[in-house]
Amino acid sequence: MTTTSSASLLVQRAYEGWTAHSSPSSSSGPVHHLSSLVLSHAYPALRILLAICLLWTIAGVHKRRLLTSYVVALWSSFLTFGYLYPMFFHPSSSSNGHIASGGDADVVIHHAERKDVEPSHVALFVLAATSASVGAALGSLLPRPMAGMTLGAGGALLAGAFLPFGFVAGGELSAFSVGGPALAILGGMFTTWFYNPLFLALSAIITLGGFVLAIATPHALTFLATVALGYNPTTTSGQMDSHFLSLAWLVSCAVSAAVVIYRDPALLSRLGSGSYSQLDAHEHADDDNDDDMTLKPAIDLRPKPVYAAPPPGANGTPNGAGDASTFDMFDPADLPPRLSEYANMVYSACEDLGNFFGFQDSSVRNQAEHLLILLSNNRRYMNSHILPPALQPPSPIHALHAKVFSNYMKWCRYQNVPPNFSRASGANMGTPGSMAAPPSVASRVVDLVLFFCTWGEACNIRHMPECLWFLYHKMMEEYGASTTAGYGAGTMAVGGDVVGGGQGGQQQPRSLYAGHFLDYVVTPIYKIVSTNMKSNADHVNKRNYDDFNEFFWSRECLMYSYSVGDDNDDMDIENDAVTAPLPGEVRKPITTGMMNAPKTFLEKRSWLRGIMAMNRIIEWHLVTFYLLSVLAFSHDLVWGWVYTLQVASGVFWLFNSLAICWGLLEVWASYPGIHLTGTAVFGSVFVLVARFLILVYQTLYLMWTFGPATGSYL
């Protein structure tokens, strides 16, 4: 509420000082006549025009996060200016001059040094501007709580304007000092848990009303500061009409409301509904990010099965992939001895998982051969020349499983979820007559087969490894639930039948057409990634592989299903328990989450990015320049060591100011496209607020050390 009005105040004071110097001995000269004409007509009209322009501009902001930043910035600068004004402006220093009135605050204009500006006065405006920047950052980081806090503070200040000064605590406290913090806290808590965009609109109307009043009306800023403090920090009490200014604030709020509604007609519909709902993290996730310009193209993600009925193959086979004897490098019927050891388990698991998830037959055969070759290569770990016996894994399957799923274990630990591994029984592994495998070996074979079959059909999704782990995690979760609920615990489907189990007899497991996984899982995900990567939008507004991959590092991804649902119910499923949602799982497909996935790295095209990237170098140069300058002046001006240390202590003020600048640039860099975690938001808020409070203390120390009260100047 004070940044713009303070600037106009400085312009008025400079103009008054210029006119006083231009005509020191005459009060009726042309310069004095012109200055009187400007002060009486042009300057008030300029203030009113400035107020109207700023009101029209801010009222046209429809993005809630940006509007909250403006509102909190105005409140921060007003509170900083109001509460620090008595500490930086000393009325006692007016003994050698006179008080210049007619503005929002008083300033001492000395007859002999009318052109000089006190460093403490400049410091106050610097703190007010810094406070406005920090407030804008807080409004961007915490849009919901800040909207309620500014509404509560605005209501308390508006109510205090109609109460007599000294109404609370026998005149020792103002009504705003008591009610403002309480209402601000209550408002922040309420708007955090309950959602209604009208709260922000009401806060903006009250704030803009006071802002326009402070700019357009003389002494309005002093009046608002008096209401907040409970006493008048200046000497213009005789020139203020509190009743007129209180009513003027109401009128200004009414005008602001009319302009806001005119600029945003949707407010009337919200006012007509008059309802609020409890905040739901998923339903209203985009309410605070309506200014996010990230590309969200309209993509038809409805499954279009292209492999459900493929044309006959060249050899007349019905699946177009060749007959069962088709192979890549090794004939499954005539495998080398080093590959045949685990062949029965691998091929049995491939057949079962291929039918369950609808993998392509040719892809399954390729991955079976791939897995057998990897197992053969991992036999080297069983050699004592490679690893000592104490460090050797129990089998090549254990060695390969540990290596392949090491990143998956890290992903699960980060997500704070247990890993999903198969619990298959090795006694039923393979075709009749095959070797029985221990459960630890059989289950690891199933894990490896599922991962490599998923990896084999993932195409460009392989560039997003965490997406692959998400698919594996959800698919194994579904597969484990099916073997438990549909076929009986401790059983394994082999060759299309269920062997054993507590359901009695044999049951037919789920069997999907070859290519179902590609149609309903891979293709929808690929469409989203491909559309964003091929878009002509700027990199600031489109997501790339890293952005999508970072989405799968959040726990939010676990709330989605891995597959896009089939509205036509073409899947051959006889047991509904297989496709029923798991406990806590939402039936929305993962494509819904990916379409709304935020950017995790936003590189804006601005010179500020270069400053951010070289902040340490810039800080080093500024700090060393300051210290070397202090040493140079100390040597040439023959300062004492005590005074030299006092001046050199200003480097801590410089350190803190630069740290605030870097923090503000980090908020600017992440706004509005990046969604920060709660920990990151809290850390940024704490750092900015703490450093600003320290900056206020440091500024007071420097001003009181080198200010007019001690007669010492830099």
C-alpha positions in Angstrom: 0.0 0.0 0.0 3.0 2.2 0.4 5.6 1.5 -2.4 3.9 3.7 -5.1 2.6 6.2 -2.6 6.0 6.6 -1.1 7.5 7.2 -4.5 5.0 10.0 -5.1 5.8 11.4 -1.7 9.5 11.6 -2.5 8.7 13.4 -5.8 6.5 15.9 -4.0 9.3 16.6 -1.4 11.9 17.0 -4.0 9.7 19.4 -5.9 9.0 21.4 -2.8 12.7 21.6 -2.0 13.4 22.8 -5.6 10.8 25.5 -5.4 12.1 26.7 -2.1 15.6 27.0 -3.5 14.4 28.7 -6.7 12.8 31.6 -4.8 14.5 32.0 -1.5 13.5 35.6 -0.9 10.3 36.1 -2.8 7.0 34.4 -2.3 5.2 36.0 -5.2 7.6 35.3 -8.1 6.6 33.3 -11.2 8.3 30.2 -10.0 6.4 30.3 -6.8 3.2 31.0 -8.7 3.8 28.0 -11.0 4.7 25.7 -8.1 1.5 26.7 -6.3 -0.5 26.0 -9.4 1.2 22.6 -9.8 0.7 21.6 -6.2 -2.9 22.7 -6.1 -4.1 21.2 -9.4 -1.6 19.1 -11.4 -0.2 17.0 -8.5 -3.5 15.9 -7.1 -4.8 15.0 -10.5 -1.6 13.1 -11.2 -2.1 11.1 -8.0 -5.7 10.3 -8.8 -4.7 9.2 -12.4 -2.0 7.0 -11.0 -4.4 5.4 -8.5 -6.9 4.7 -11.3 -4.3 3.2 -13.6 -3.0 0.9 -10.9 -6.5 -0.2 -9.8 -7.4 -1.0 -13.3 -4.2 -3.0 -13.9 -4.3 -5.1 -10.7 -8.1 -5.7 -10.9 -7.5 -7.2 -14.3 -5.3 -10.0 -12.9 -7.4 -13.2 -13.1 -4.6 -15.6 -12.1 -5.2 -16.3 -8.4 -1.6 -17.0 -7.5 -0.4 -13.8 -9.2 -3.2 -11.7 -7.6 -2.3 -13.1 -4.2 1.3 -12.1 -4.8 0.2 -8.5 -5.5 -2.0 -8.3 -2.4 0.6 -9.8 -0.1 3.2 -7.4 -1.5 1.1 -4.4 -0.8 0.4 -5.6 2.8 4.0 -6.4 3.5 5.2 -3.0 2.3 2.5 -1.2 4.3 3.2 -3.0 7.6 7.0 -2.6 7.1 6.7 1.1 6.4 4.1 1.8 9.2 5.9 -0.1 12.0 9.4 1.0 11.1 8.6 4.6 10.4 9.1 5.8 14.0 12.5 4.1 14.1 13.9 5.8 11.0 12.2 9.2 11.2 13.1 11.1 14.3 10.8 14.1 15.0 13.3 15.5 17.4 15.7 16.2 14.5 13.3 19.0 13.3 14.7 21.6 15.7 17.0 23.0 13.0 14.3 23.2 10.3 10.6 23.1 9.7 8.1 20.4 9.0 6.9 20.2 5.4 3.2 19.2 5.3 0.8 18.3 2.6 1.9 14.8 2.0 1.3 11.4 3.6 4.1 11.8 6.1 6.3 14.6 7.4 9.9 15.2 6.6 12.4 17.6 8.1 13.5 20.1 5.5 16.6 22.0 6.7 17.1 25.5 5.5 20.8 25.0 4.9 20.7 21.4 3.7 17.3 21.2 2.0 18.7 19.1 -0.8 20.2 16.4 1.3 18.3 13.1 1.9 19.0 11.3 5.2 20.3 7.7 4.7 17.8 6.5 7.2 14.9 7.7 5.0 16.3 5.9 2.0 16.9 2.8 4.1 13.2 2.8 5.1 12.1 2.8 1.5 14.6 0.1 0.6 13.2 -2.1 3.4 9.6 -1.4 2.2 10.5 -2.4 -1.4 12.3 -5.5 -0.1 9.3 -6.4 2.0 7.1 -6.0 -1.0 9.3 -8.5 -2.9 9.4 -11.0 -0.1 5.6 -10.6 0.3 5.1 -11.3 -3.4 7.2 -14.5 -3.0 5.2 -15.6 0.0 2.0 -15.0 -1.9 3.3 -17.1 -4.8 4.5 -19.9 -2.5 1.4 -20.0 -0.2 -1.5 -18.6 -2.2 -4.3 -20.1 0.0 -3.1 -19.2 3.5 -2.0 -15.8 2.4 -5.4 -15.0 0.8 -7.1 -15.7 4.1 -4.5 -13.9 6.2 -4.7 -10.7 4.1 -8.5 -10.9 4.3 -8.4 -11.2 8.1 -5.9 -8.4 8.5 -7.8 -6.2 6.1 -11.1 -6.8 7.9 -9.4 -5.9 11.2 -7.8 -2.7 9.8 -11.1 -1.7 8.3 -13.0 -2.2 11.5 -10.3 -0.4 13.5 -10.7 2.6 11.2 -14.2 3.2 12.7 -13.1 2.7 16.3 -11.7 5.5 18.4 -8.0 5.5 18.9 -6.9 3.9 22.1 -10.1 1.8 22.2 -8.3 -1.3 23.3 -6.3 -1.9 26.6 -6.8 1.6 27.9 -5.2 3.2 24.8 -2.0 1.2 25.0 -2.8 -1.0 22.0 -4.7 -0.5 18.8 -7.6 -2.6 17.7 -5.6 -3.8 14.8 -2.6 -4.8 17.0 -5.0 -7.2 18.9 -7.5 -8.3 16.3 -5.3 -8.2 13.2 -2.9 -11.2 14.1 -5.8 -13.2 15.4 -8.1 -12.7 12.4 -5.1 -13.2 10.1 -4.3 -16.6 11.6 -7.9 -17.7 11.6 -8.4 -16.6 8.0 -5.2 -18.4 6.9 -6.3 -21.6 8.6 -9.8 -21.4 7.2 -8.8 -20.8 3.6 -6.2 -23.6 3.8 -8.8 -26.2 4.6 -11.8 -24.7 2.8 -11.9 -23.5 -0.7 -13.7 -20.5 -2.1 -12.2 -18.0 -4.6 -14.4 -15.2 -3.1 -12.0 -15.0 -0.1 -9.2 -13.8 -2.4 -11.6 -11.4 -4.2 -12.7 -9.8 -0.9 -9.1 -9.5 0.3 -8.1 -7.9 -3.0 -11.1 -5.4 -2.8 -10.2 -4.3 0.8 -6.5 -4.0 -0.1 -7.0 -2.2 -3.3 -9.4 0.2 -1.6 -6.7 1.2 0.9 -4.1 1.3 -1.8 -6.1 3.7 -4.0 -7.0 5.7 -0.9 -3.3 6.0 0.1 -2.3 7.3 -3.4 -5.2 9.6 -4.2 -5.9 11.2 -0.8 -3.5 13.3 1.2 -2.7 12.0 4.7 -4.5 8.7 4.0 -1.3 6.7 4.4 -0.6 8.4 7.7 -4.2 7.6 8.8 -3.9 3.9 7.9 -0.6 3.8 9.8 -2.2 5.5 12.8 -5.0 2.9 12.8 -2.4 0.1 12.7 -0.1 1.5 15.3 -2.7 3.0 17.6 -0.9 6.4 17.6 0.2 8.9 15.0 3.8 8.5 14.2 4.0 11.9 12.5 2.9 15.4 13.4 -0.1 15.8 11.1 -2.8 14.8 13.5 -4.4 18.2 13.2 -4.6 17.8 9.4 -6.3 14.4 9.4 -10.1 13.9 9.5 -10.4 10.4 10.7 -14.2 10.2 10.0 -13.8 11.5 6.4 -10.9 9.1 5.7 -12.8 6.1 7.1 -15.8 6.8 4.9 -13.4 7.5 2.0 -11.9 4.0 2.5 -15.4 2.5 2.3 -16.1 4.4 -0.9 -12.7 3.4 -2.3 -13.5 -0.3 -1.5 -16.9 0.0 -3.3 -15.2 1.5 -6.3 -12.5 -1.3 -6.2 -15.2 -3.9 -6.0 -17.0 -2.5 -9.0 -13.8 -2.4 -11.1 -12.9 -6.0 -10.0 -16.3 -7.3 -10.9 -16.2 -5.5 -14.2 -12.8 -6.9 -15.0 -13.8 -10.4 -13.9 -17.6 -11.0 -14.4 -17.2 -14.6 -13.2 -17.1 -13.3 -9.7 -20.9 -12.7 -9.8 -21.6 -16.4 -10.6 -19.4 -17.4 -7.7 -21.1 -15.0 -5.4 -24.5 -16.4 -6.5 -23.4 -19.9 -5.7 -22.2 -18.8 -2.3 -20.8 -22.2 -1.5 -17.5 -23.5 -0.4 -16.2 -27.0 -0.1 -13.6 -28.6 2.0 -10.2 -28.7 0.3 -9.5 -31.9 -1.6 -5.9 -32.2 -2.8 -6.9 -33.8 -6.1 -10.2 -32.0 -7.0 -8.7 -28.6 -6.5 -5.1 -29.3 -7.3 -5.2 -26.9 -10.3 -7.0 -24.0 -8.6 -3.8 -22.4 -7.4 -2.1 -23.1 -10.7 -4.5 -21.6 -13.1 -1.7 -19.4 -14.4 0.4 -22.5 -15.3 1.2 -22.1 -19.0 2.5 -25.7 -19.4 1.3 -27.3 -22.6 -1.7 -29.6 -22.0 -2.7 -30.7 -25.5 -6.0 -32.3 -26.3 -5.0 -35.9 -27.0 -7.4 -38.7 -27.9 -6.2 -41.4 -25.4 -9.0 -43.8 -26.0 -7.6 -47.2 -26.8 -7.7 -48.2 -30.4 -6.8 -51.9 -30.5 -4.7 -52.5 -33.6 -3.5 -55.9 -32.6 -6.8 -57.5 -31.6 -7.4 -59.0 -35.0 -4.1 -58.7 -37.0 -4.0 -59.8 -40.6 -2.7 -63.3 -41.3 1.0 -63.7 -41.4 3.1 -64.5 -44.4 3.1 -68.1 -43.4 -0.6 -68.3 -42.9 -0.5 -68.3 -39.1 -3.4 -66.6 -37.4 -1.3 -64.1 -35.3 0.9 -62.9 -38.1 4.0 -63.4 -36.0 5.1 -66.7 -37.4 4.6 -70.1 -35.9 5.8 -71.3 -32.5 9.1 -72.4 -34.1 10.1 -68.8 -34.9 13.1 -67.8 -33.0 15.9 -65.2 -33.1 19.3 -66.7 -32.4 18.6 -70.0 -30.5 16.0 -72.6 -31.2 14.1 -73.2 -28.0 13.9 -76.9 -28.9 17.7 -77.2 -29.3 19.3 -74.8 -26.8 23.0 -75.0 -25.8 23.7 -76.5 -22.4 24.5 -73.2 -20.7 21.1 -71.8 -21.8 18.9 -74.8 -21.1 19.4 -74.9 -17.3 16.6 -72.4 -16.6 14.8 -72.6 -20.0 11.8 -74.4 -18.7 11.1 -71.9 -15.9 11.7 -68.9 -18.2 9.5 -70.2 -21.0 6.7 -71.2 -18.6 6.7 -67.8 -16.9 6.8 -66.1 -20.3 3.8 -68.0 -21.5 1.8 -67.3 -18.3 2.7 -63.5 -18.1 2.3 -63.1 -21.9 -1.3 -64.4 -21.7 -2.1 -62.5 -18.5 -0.9 -59.0 -19.7 -1.3 -59.5 -23.5 2.4 -59.2 -24.5 3.2 -59.8 -28.2 4.3 -63.3 -28.9 7.4 -62.3 -30.9 8.4 -59.9 -28.2 8.0 -62.5 -25.5 10.2 -65.0 -27.4 12.9 -62.3 -27.8 12.9 -61.4 -24.2 13.0 -65.1 -23.1 16.1 -65.6 -25.2 17.5 -62.3 -23.9 17.0 -63.4 -20.3 18.5 -66.8 -20.9 21.7 -65.2 -22.3 21.9 -62.8 -19.4 21.6 -65.7 -16.9 24.3 -67.5 -18.8 26.6 -64.4 -18.6 25.9 -64.1 -14.8 27.3 -67.6 -14.2 30.7 -66.0 -14.1 29.8 -64.8 -10.5 29.8 -68.5 -9.5 33.5 -68.8 -10.3 35.9 -68.6 -7.4 38.3 -66.7 -9.6 35.8 -63.9 -9.9 34.3 -63.8 -6.5 35.4 -65.6 -3.3 32.9 -68.3 -2.2 31.7 -66.2 0.7 30.6 -63.4 -1.7 29.1 -65.6 -4.4 25.3 -65.3 -4.9 23.3 -68.5 -4.5 22.6 -68.7 -8.2 22.9 -66.6 -11.4 19.3 -65.8 -11.0 19.9 -64.2 -7.7 22.9 -62.2 -9.1 20.9 -60.9 -12.1 17.8 -60.1 -10.0 19.8 -58.1 -7.5 21.5 -56.1 -10.3 18.3 -55.5 -12.4 16.1 -54.5 -9.5 18.6 -52.4 -7.5 17.2 -49.1 -8.8 13.7 -50.4 -8.3 14.5 -51.0 -4.6 15.8 -47.3 -4.4 12.6 -46.1 -6.0 10.4 -48.1 -3.5 12.4 -46.7 -0.6 11.9 -43.1 -1.9 8.2 -43.8 -2.3 8.1 -45.4 1.1 6.3 -48.5 -0.3 7.3 -52.1 -0.1 8.6 -53.6 -3.3 6.3 -56.0 -5.2 7.9 -59.2 -6.0 6.4 -62.5 -7.1 5.5 -65.2 -4.5 5.3 -68.0 -7.1 5.7 -71.6 -5.9 8.6 -73.3 -7.6 7.0 -76.7 -7.2 4.6 -75.9 -10.0 7.1 -74.2 -12.3 7.5 -75.5 -15.8 5.8 -78.2 -17.8 5.4 -81.7 -16.5 8.7 -83.4 -16.2 10.7 -80.2 -15.7 13.0 -79.7 -12.8 11.4 -78.3 -9.6 12.9 -75.0 -8.5 13.1 -73.5 -5.0 10.5 -70.7 -4.3 13.3 -68.1 -4.1 14.5 -69.0 -7.6 11.0 -69.4 -9.2 9.8 -66.1 -7.9 12.8 -64.2 -9.1 12.4 -65.7 -12.6 8.8 -64.4 -12.7 10.1 -60.9 -11.6 12.8 -60.9 -14.3 10.4 -62.1 -17.0 7.8 -59.5 -16.2 10.4 -56.7 -16.2 12.0 -57.7 -19.5 8.7 -58.2 -21.2 7.6 -54.8 -20.1 11.0 -53.3 -21.2 10.8 -55.1 -24.5 7.6 -53.4 -25.6 8.2 -50.0 -23.9 9.8 -48.3 -27.0 10.6 -44.7 -26.1 9.3 -45.2 -22.5 12.7 -46.7 -21.8 14.0 -43.1 -21.6 11.8 -42.8 -18.4 13.2 -45.6 -16.1 11.0 -44.6 -13.2 8.0 -45.0 -15.5 9.1 -48.6 -16.1 9.4 -49.2 -12.4 5.9 -47.8 -11.9 4.5 -50.2 -14.6 6.3 -53.1 -13.1 5.1 -52.2 -9.6 1.5 -52.0 -10.6 1.5 -55.0 -12.9 3.1 -57.2 -10.3 0.7 -55.9 -7.8 -2.2 -56.9 -10.1 -0.6 -60.2 -10.9 0.0 -61.1 -7.3 -3.6 -60.2 -6.4 -4.9 -62.3 -9.2 -3.0 -65.4 -8.2 -4.2 -65.0 -4.6 -7.8 -64.0 -5.2 -8.6 -65.8 -8.4 -6.5 -68.9 -8.5 -5.8 -69.6 -4.9 -2.8 -68.7 -2.8 0.5 -70.4 -3.6 -0.3 -71.4 -7.2 1.2 -70.6 -10.5 -0.6 -70.6 -13.8 1.2 -72.9 -16.3 0.3 -73.5 -19.9 -3.1 -71.8 -19.6 -4.2 -73.9 -16.5 -4.0 -73.3 -12.8 -2.1 -76.1 -11.0 -3.0 -76.6 -7.4 -4.7 -73.8 -5.3 -7.5 -73.7 -2.9 -10.3 -73.1 -5.4 -10.7 -76.7 -6.3 -9.9 -78.1 -9.7 -8.4 -76.2 -12.6 -9.4 -72.7 -13.7 -8.8 -70.8 -16.8 -6.7 -67.7 -16.1 -7.0 -64.3 -17.7 -5.9 -64.4 -21.3 -5.6 -61.2 -23.3 -4.9 -61.0 -27.0 -1.3 -60.6 -28.1 -0.7 -56.8 -28.3 -3.1 -55.7 -25.6 -0.3 -54.3 -23.5 0.9 -52.3 -26.4 -2.6 -50.9 -27.2 -3.8 -50.1 -23.6 -0.5 -49.3 -21.8 2.4 -48.3 -24.0 0.5 -46.4 -26.8 -1.4 -44.0 -24.6 1.7 -43.1 -22.6 3.8 -42.7 -25.8 1.1 -40.4 -27.3 1.4 -38.0 -24.4 5.2 -37.9 -24.5 5.4 -37.8 -28.2 2.9 -34.9 -28.5 4.8 -32.8 -26.0 8.2 -33.5 -27.5 7.0 -32.8 -31.0 5.2 -29.6 -30.0 6.5 -26.3 -31.4 5.9 -24.6 -28.0 8.8 -23.1 -26.1 10.7 -25.4 -23.8 9.3 -23.3 -20.9 5.8 -24.4 -21.8 6.2 -28.0 -22.8 7.3 -31.1 -20.8 10.1 -33.4 -21.8 11.2 -36.8 -20.7 12.7 -35.5 -17.5 9.5 -33.8 -16.5 7.4 -36.9 -17.0 10.0 -39.1 -15.3 10.0 -36.8 -12.2 6.3 -37.3 -12.0 6.9 -41.0 -11.3 9.1 -40.0 -8.3 6.1 -38.6 -6.5 3.6 -40.7 -4.5 0.8 -39.2 -6.6 1.6 -41.6 -9.4 0.7 -44.6 -7.2 -2.9 -43.5 -7.1 -3.4 -44.3 -10.8 -3.9 -47.5 -12.7 -1.2 -48.5 -15.1 -3.6 -49.3 -18.0 -6.2 -47.2 -19.9 -9.6 -48.9 -19.3 -11.4 -50.6 -22.2 -14.9 -49.2 -22.5 -15.9 -52.0 -24.8 -14.9 -54.6 -22.3 -13.1 -56.7 -25.0 -10.8 -58.3 -22.4 -11.4 -61.9 -21.8 -11.8 -61.8 -18.1 -13.9 -64.4 -16.2 -13.0 -63.3 -12.7 -14.0 -59.7 -11.7 -11.7 -59.8 -8.7 -8.8 -59.6 -11.0 -9.7 -56.1 -12.4 -11.3 -54.7 -9.3 -9.5 -51.7 -7.9 -6.9 -52.5 -5.3 -7.4 -51.0 -1.8 -6.7 -47.3 -2.0 -6.4 -47.3 -5.7 -8.2 -44.9 -7.9 -9.4 -46.2 -11.2 -8.1 -43.2 -13.1 -5.5 -44.3 -15.6 -1.9 -43.1 -15.4 -2.4 -41.0 -18.5 -4.7 -38.7 -16.5 -1.8 -38.0 -14.1 0.7 -37.5 -16.8 -1.5 -35.0 -18.6 -1.6 -32.9 -15.4 2.1 -33.6 -14.5 3.9 -30.3 -13.7 7.2 -29.3 -15.0 10.1 -29.9 -12.6 12.6 -27.7 -14.2 11.6 -24.3 -15.7 14.3 -22.4 -17.5 13.0 -19.0 -18.3 14.5 -16.9 -21.1 15.8 -14.0 -19.1 19.1 -12.4 -18.2 18.1 -13.2 -14.6 18.8 -16.8 -15.3 22.4 -15.8 -16.0 22.6 -13.9 -12.8 21.2 -17.0 -10.9 23.7 -19.3 -12.6 26.7 -17.0 -11.6 25.4 -15.8 -8.2 28.4 -17.1 -6.3 30.8 -15.3 -8.6 28.7 -12.1 -8.4 28.5 -12.3 -4.6 32.3 -12.9 -4.4 33.1 -9.8 -6.5 30.7 -7.6 -4.5 31.8 -8.7 -1.1 35.5 -8.4 -1.9 35.0 -5.0 -3.6 33.3 -3.8 -0.4 36.0 -5.0 1.9 38.8 -3.8 -0.2 37.1 -0.4 -0.4 36.9 -0.2 3.4 40.6 -1.0 3.7 41.4 1.6 1.1 39.4 4.4 2.8 40.7 3.3 6.2 44.3 3.8 5.0 43.8 7.0 3.1 41.4 8.7 5.7 43.4 7.3 8.6 40.4 5.6 10.3 40.9 4.0 13.7 40.6 0.2 13.8 37.3 0.4 15.8 35.6 2.6 13.2 37.1 0.5 10.4 35.5 -2.6 11.9 32.2 -0.8 12.3 32.2 0.1 8.6 33.4 -3.3 7.6 30.5 -4.9 9.5 28.3 -3.7 6.7 29.5 -6.7 4.7 27.0 -8.8 6.7 24.2 -6.5 5.5 25.5 -7.1 2.0 25.6 -10.9 2.5 22.1 -11.0 3.8 20.7 -8.7 1.0 22.3 -10.9 -1.7 20.9 -14.0 0.0 17.4 -12.5 -0.2 18.0 -11.6 -3.8 19.0 -15.2 -4.6 16.0 -16.6 -2.7 13.6 -14.3 -4.6 15.2 -15.3 -7.9 14.6 -19.0 -7.0 11.0 -18.3 -6.4 10.8 -16.4 -9.7 12.5 -19.3 -11.5 9.9 -21.8 -10.2 6.9 -19.6 -10.8 4.4 -20.6 -12.1 5.2 -23.8 -13.9 7.0 -25.8 -11.2 5.1 -27.5 -8.3 7.2 -27.5 -5.2 6.9 -30.0 -2.4 5.7 -28.9 1.0 9.2 -29.2 2.4 10.6 -27.0 -0.3 7.9 -24.4 0.2 8.4 -24.3 4.0 12.1 -24.0 3.5 11.8 -21.1 1.1 9.3 -19.3 3.3 11.4 -19.7 6.4 14.6 -18.5 4.7 13.0 -15.4 3.2 11.2 -14.4 6.4 14.1 -15.0 8.7 16.6 -13.2 6.4 14.3 -10.2 6.0 13.9 -9.9 9.8 17.7 -10.1 10.2 18.0 -7.5 7.4 15.7 -5.1 9.4 17.9 -5.5 12.5 21.1 -5.0 10.5 19.7 -1.9 8.9 18.7 -0.4 12.2 22.1 -1.1 13.6 23.8 0.6 10.7 21.5 3.6 10.7 21.8 4.1 14.5 25.6 3.7 14.3 26.2 6.1 11.4 23.0 8.2 11.5 22.3 11.8 12.6 21.7 10.8 16.2 25.4 10.2 16.7 26.6 12.9 14.3 28.6 10.3 12.4 28.2 9.7 8.7 29.7 7.3 6.2 
